[in-house]
């Protein structure tokens, strides 16, 4: 199937309100299988015209091809992806969307909202630059430009950018969308299908409210990730200073004529402890990096599932409207797909939380071990101060060395205490969220039961 040739592009923007959202379901080769009423309306095509076509039927020529390559590379790896896309209607009007694409076993679900965040301005500003590069140098040139473009706005890779953009777009539309359907006639309200759809609508609203609670914790996830990385870096820097100081102490002990053996033993103990601490802190740093990756994945997963549950609720609201003309088989198939999608991401989120629980407990175990070693280093430091005070040697200032060590121990202890407190608080919050998973599973099971009932109503 070839992309339909449009007439000249227009500068008119198609009507797409912030309180709307739409989805399309395609095969993995982008053949359109279905979509909700907003998708059909905005495209400008009839349902008969768009079903069975490739999704590039709405592609706008202002879109760089390399961005679709990024999207399809991710989909082929069975990874979700999100980004800004400029589309074109049948009559040549344009409309911007923030699209989140979720691969499933035999299909692809794309959910789109109207972009409003500050990240949208980046797309509007940078896409023409990428497109111009692509026209002059081909896909290879535009692909090489992407990292440079991302770096210019403070991002190391596209995954980080899309996660932040999705989060900001969702925050910007909170409490904007209405999920209350218009009133229907008494005759329609009495239909068994309508009554079951009302039940489904209640469950989807409950599901969305539960995930709102998770969504509100995202800032905490981000703060934990940022602070752990910051504290871990400080610990590594201080550990290096302690190692350097232990070397100074060893060298200085050789200069002492009388009593140098005692200082030599103390210096050796400091050096041994410093080396062990350095290795332990390096291990903690690696664990923090793994935790950071898991937290970033959780932020995207929770954002994604928040969008999915919003889309599901909005779709049911559409079905409950008086003028809804969706066929029965479409209702059950689309509901089944969307509910299955939410269930898959609910499971993925649960798995991520279990991973986080293991990671944070491993970090806390190593922090507790480091605390014990720092306490032992403190004992060495106190003994060193006492020995330095009683020393008659004035050529080497061991008192100064052990005073510096005291400062470094105090600094390490403060950072260590902050990380332990942060880790334990997060562990508690994560456990509370995991406890809510049971009630979420119950709602999802109830939704699946309603789908089965609706399928039986077909006859």
C-alpha positions in Angstrom: 0.0 0.0 0.0 1.4 3.3 -1.0 1.1 6.6 0.9 -1.7 8.7 -0.6 -0.6 11.8 -2.4 -2.1 14.9 -1.0 -2.5 18.3 -2.5 -0.4 21.3 -1.4 0.1 21.6 2.3 -1.9 24.1 4.2 -1.1 26.2 7.2 -4.4 25.4 8.9 -4.3 23.4 12.1 -6.9 20.7 12.4 -9.1 20.8 15.5 -7.7 18.8 18.3 -8.5 19.9 21.9 -6.4 19.3 25.0 -9.3 17.4 26.6 -9.3 14.8 23.8 -7.1 11.9 23.3 -7.1 9.1 20.8 -5.6 5.7 19.9 -5.0 3.5 16.9 -4.2 -0.2 16.8 -2.0 -1.5 14.0 -0.2 -4.6 13.0 3.6 -4.5 13.4 4.0 -3.4 9.8 1.8 -0.3 10.7 -1.4 -1.5 8.9 -4.3 0.2 10.7 -6.7 -2.3 12.4 -8.8 0.1 14.5 -9.0 3.4 16.3 -11.4 5.5 18.4 -13.8 8.1 17.1 -11.4 11.0 17.7 -8.7 9.3 15.6 -11.1 8.9 12.7 -12.4 12.5 13.0 -9.1 14.2 13.1 -7.6 12.2 10.3 -10.3 13.5 8.0 -10.9 10.1 6.5 -13.9 7.9 6.9 -13.4 4.7 8.9 -13.7 2.7 5.7 -10.9 4.7 4.1 -8.4 4.4 6.9 -8.8 0.8 8.1 -6.4 -1.4 6.3 -4.1 1.4 5.2 -0.6 2.0 6.4 -0.3 4.5 9.2 1.8 6.8 7.0 -1.5 7.8 5.4 -1.4 10.7 8.0 2.3 11.4 7.7 3.3 15.0 7.3 6.2 16.0 5.0 7.7 18.2 7.7 8.6 15.1 9.7 12.2 14.0 9.4 12.4 10.3 8.4 15.1 9.7 11.0 12.6 10.2 13.8 10.5 7.3 12.4 13.6 5.2 12.2 14.2 5.9 15.9 10.5 4.8 16.6 10.7 1.7 14.5 14.1 0.6 15.9 12.6 0.7 19.3 9.4 -1.2 18.3 11.5 -3.9 16.6 13.2 -4.3 19.9 9.8 -4.6 21.5 10.4 -1.5 23.6 7.8 1.3 24.1 8.7 4.7 22.8 7.2 8.2 22.8 7.7 11.4 20.9 6.3 14.4 19.1 4.8 13.9 15.7 3.3 16.3 13.2 0.6 14.7 11.1 -1.5 15.7 8.1 -5.2 15.2 7.6 -6.9 14.1 4.3 -7.5 17.7 3.3 -4.0 18.8 4.1 -4.4 20.4 7.5 -1.8 19.6 10.2 -2.0 18.5 13.8 0.7 17.9 16.4 0.5 15.0 18.8 2.6 13.5 21.6 2.5 9.9 20.7 3.3 6.9 23.0 3.6 3.6 21.2 3.3 0.3 23.1 4.3 -2.9 21.2 2.2 -6.0 22.0 2.6 -9.6 20.9 0.6 -9.3 17.6 -0.1 -5.6 17.4 1.0 -2.0 18.3 -1.1 0.4 20.3 -0.4 4.1 19.8 -2.0 6.7 22.2 -1.9 10.3 21.3 -2.5 13.5 23.3 -2.2 17.2 22.4 1.2 18.5 23.3 1.4 21.5 25.6 4.6 21.2 27.7 7.9 23.1 27.2 9.4 20.1 25.5 7.0 20.6 22.6 8.8 23.9 21.8 12.0 21.8 21.3 10.4 19.7 18.7 9.0 22.7 16.8 12.4 24.4 16.9 14.6 21.4 16.2 12.7 19.3 13.7 13.2 21.8 10.8 17.0 21.7 11.5 17.0 17.9 11.4 14.9 17.9 8.3 17.2 20.3 6.5 20.2 18.2 7.4 18.4 15.1 6.2 17.5 16.7 2.8 21.1 17.8 2.3 23.0 14.8 3.6 20.5 12.0 3.8 19.4 9.8 6.7 23.0 9.1 7.7 23.6 12.9 8.3 20.3 13.4 10.2 21.0 10.3 12.4 24.5 11.6 13.2 22.9 15.0 14.2 20.4 13.5 16.8 23.0 13.1 19.7 24.2 16.6 19.1 20.6 18.0 19.1 19.8 16.1 22.3 23.0 17.3 24.0 22.1 20.9 23.1 19.0 20.6 25.3 20.8 18.7 28.1 20.1 15.1 27.3 22.5 12.2 26.8 20.1 10.0 24.9 16.6 9.9 23.5 15.2 7.6 26.2 15.9 10.3 28.8 14.3 13.0 26.7 11.1 11.0 25.9 10.7 9.9 29.6 10.8 13.5 30.8 8.6 14.7 27.9 5.9 12.1 28.7 6.0 13.0 32.4 5.6 16.7 31.7 2.9 16.2 29.1 0.9 14.1 31.6 1.4 16.6 34.4 0.2 19.4 32.1 -3.1 17.7 31.3 -4.0 16.5 34.8 -7.6 17.3 35.7 -8.2 18.7 32.1 -10.0 15.6 30.6 -13.5 14.9 31.6 -14.5 11.2 31.7 -18.2 11.7 32.4 -20.3 10.6 29.4 -23.2 12.6 28.2 -26.7 11.5 29.3 -28.3 8.8 27.2 -31.9 8.0 26.5 -33.9 5.7 28.8 -34.1 3.2 26.0 -30.4 3.1 25.4 -29.7 3.0 29.2 -31.8 -0.1 29.5 -29.7 -2.0 27.0 -27.6 -4.8 28.6 -24.5 -3.7 26.7 -24.9 -0.1 27.9 -25.3 -1.3 31.5 -22.1 -3.4 31.4 -20.2 -0.5 29.8 -21.3 1.7 32.7 -19.9 -1.0 35.0 -16.6 -1.0 33.0 -16.5 2.8 33.1 -16.7 2.7 36.9 -13.8 0.2 37.1 -11.6 2.1 34.7 -12.1 5.3 36.7 -11.2 3.4 39.8 -8.1 2.0 38.1 -7.1 5.5 36.9 -7.5 6.9 40.5 -5.2 4.1 41.8 -2.5 4.9 39.3 -2.9 8.6 40.0 -1.5 7.7 43.5 1.5 6.1 41.8 1.9 9.0 39.4 2.1 11.4 42.3 5.1 9.5 43.6 7.1 10.0 40.5 8.8 13.1 41.8 9.9 11.1 44.8 11.4 8.4 42.4 13.3 11.2 40.5 14.5 12.8 43.7 15.8 9.5 45.1 17.6 8.7 41.8 19.2 12.2 41.8 20.2 12.2 45.5 21.7 8.7 45.5 23.9 9.6 42.5 24.9 12.8 44.1 25.8 11.2 47.5 27.5 8.3 45.9 29.8 10.7 44.0 30.6 12.6 47.2 31.5 9.3 49.0 33.8 8.3 46.1 35.6 11.7 46.3 36.0 11.5 50.1 37.3 7.9 49.9 40.0 9.0 47.5 41.0 11.8 49.9 41.3 9.2 52.8 43.4 6.9 50.6 45.7 9.9 49.8 45.9 10.9 53.5 46.8 7.3 54.5 49.7 7.4 52.1 50.9 10.7 53.6 50.7 9.1 57.0 52.8 6.1 55.9 55.5 8.4 54.4 55.5 10.6 57.5 55.9 7.6 59.8 59.3 6.8 58.2 60.6 10.2 59.1 60.1 9.7 62.8 63.2 8.6 64.6 61.6 7.7 67.9 58.1 6.2 68.1 57.8 5.8 64.3 56.8 2.2 64.7 53.5 3.1 66.4 52.7 5.7 63.8 53.7 3.2 61.1 51.2 0.7 62.4 48.5 3.4 62.6 49.3 4.5 59.1 49.1 0.9 57.8 45.7 0.4 59.5 44.4 3.6 58.0 45.7 2.6 54.6 44.1 -0.9 54.8 40.8 0.5 56.0 40.8 3.2 53.4 41.4 0.6 50.6 38.5 -1.5 51.9 36.3 1.5 52.1 37.3 2.6 48.6 36.4 -0.9 47.2 33.1 -0.9 49.1 32.1 2.6 48.0 32.9 1.6 44.4 30.6 -1.4 44.8 27.9 0.9 46.2 28.4 3.3 43.3 27.8 0.4 40.8 24.6 -0.6 42.8 23.4 3.1 42.7 23.9 3.1 38.9 21.8 0.0 38.6 19.2 1.5 40.9 19.2 4.7 38.8 18.4 2.7 35.6 15.6 0.8 37.4 14.1 4.1 38.7 14.2 5.7 35.3 12.4 2.6 33.9 9.8 2.8 36.6 9.1 6.5 36.0 8.4 5.7 32.3 6.4 2.6 33.1 4.2 4.5 35.7 3.8 7.4 33.2 2.9 5.0 30.5 0.3 3.1 32.5 -1.2 6.4 33.7 -1.7 7.3 30.0 -3.1 3.9 29.2 -5.7 3.9 32.0 -6.7 7.5 30.9 -7.1 6.3 27.3 -9.2 3.3 28.4 -11.5 5.5 30.5 -11.9 8.0 27.8 -12.7 5.3 25.2 -15.5 3.9 27.5 -16.8 7.4 27.9 -17.0 7.6 24.1 -18.9 4.3 23.9 -21.5 5.5 26.4 -22.3 8.6 24.3 -25.8 8.7 22.7 -24.4 9.1 19.2 -21.8 6.3 19.4 -21.9 4.1 16.3 -19.1 1.6 17.1 -19.8 -2.0 16.1 -20.1 -4.6 18.8 -17.0 -6.6 17.6 -14.9 -3.3 17.6 -16.0 -2.5 21.2 -15.0 -5.9 22.6 -11.7 -6.1 20.5 -10.6 -2.6 21.4 -11.5 -2.9 25.1 -9.8 -6.3 25.2 -6.6 -4.8 23.6 -6.5 -1.8 25.9 -7.2 -3.7 29.1 -4.6 -6.4 28.1 -2.1 -3.5 27.5 -2.8 -2.1 31.0 -2.5 -5.5 32.6 0.9 -6.1 30.9 2.3 -2.8 32.1 0.9 -3.4 35.6 2.9 -6.7 35.7 5.9 -4.9 34.3 5.6 -2.2 37.0 5.3 -4.9 39.7 8.5 -6.6 38.4 10.3 -3.3 38.4 9.3 -2.7 42.0 10.5 -6.1 43.1 13.8 -5.3 41.4 14.0 -2.0 43.2 13.3 -3.6 46.5 16.2 -6.0 46.0 18.5 -3.2 44.8 17.7 -0.8 47.6 18.2 -3.6 50.3 21.5 -4.5 48.8 22.6 -0.9 48.9 21.5 -0.5 52.5 23.4 -3.7 53.4 26.6 -2.3 51.9 26.0 1.1 53.5 25.6 -0.6 56.9 28.9 -2.4 56.3 30.5 0.9 55.4 29.2 2.4 58.6 31.0 -0.3 60.6 34.2 0.3 58.8 34.0 4.1 59.2 33.4 3.5 63.0 36.6 1.4 63.1 38.5 4.2 61.2 37.2 6.6 63.8 38.8 4.5 66.6 42.1 4.6 64.7 41.8 8.3 64.3 41.2 8.9 68.0 44.1 6.7 69.0 46.3 8.6 66.4 45.4 12.0 68.0 46.3 10.7 71.4 49.6 9.3 70.2 50.4 12.5 68.3 49.7 14.6 71.4 52.1 12.6 73.5 54.8 12.5 70.7 57.9 14.6 71.3 58.6 14.8 67.6 58.0 18.2 66.1 59.3 17.6 62.6 56.2 15.6 61.5 52.7 16.9 62.3 50.8 13.6 62.9 48.2 15.7 64.8 47.4 17.6 61.6 47.1 14.4 59.6 44.7 12.8 62.1 42.8 16.0 62.4 42.2 15.9 58.6 41.2 12.3 58.9 38.6 13.3 61.5 37.1 15.8 59.1 36.9 13.3 56.4 35.3 10.7 58.7 32.7 13.2 59.7 32.0 14.1 56.1 31.7 10.4 55.2 29.4 9.8 58.1 27.1 12.6 57.2 26.7 11.4 53.6 26.3 7.9 54.7 23.6 8.8 57.2 21.7 10.7 54.5 21.9 7.8 52.1 20.7 5.3 54.7 17.8 7.6 55.6 16.9 8.1 52.0 17.1 4.4 51.2 14.9 3.3 54.2 12.3 5.9 53.4 12.2 4.8 49.8 12.0 1.2 50.8 8.9 1.9 52.9 7.2 3.9 50.2 8.0 1.2 47.6 6.5 -1.4 49.9 3.3 0.6 50.4 2.9 1.0 46.6 3.5 -2.7 46.1 0.8 -3.5 48.6 -1.6 -1.5 46.4 -0.9 -3.9 43.5 -3.3 -6.4 45.0 -6.3 -4.1 44.7 -5.2 -3.1 41.2 -5.0 -6.7 40.1 -8.6 -7.1 41.5 -9.9 -4.2 39.4 -8.1 -5.6 36.3 -9.6 -9.1 36.9 -13.1 -7.5 37.2 -12.6 -5.6 33.9 -11.6 -8.9 32.2 -14.7 -10.5 33.6 -16.9 -7.7 32.2 -15.2 -8.2 28.8 -16.2 -11.8 28.8 -19.8 -10.9 29.6 -19.9 -8.3 26.8 -18.5 -10.9 24.3 -21.4 -13.2 25.2 -23.9 -10.4 24.6 -23.0 -10.3 20.9 -25.4 -12.9 19.9 
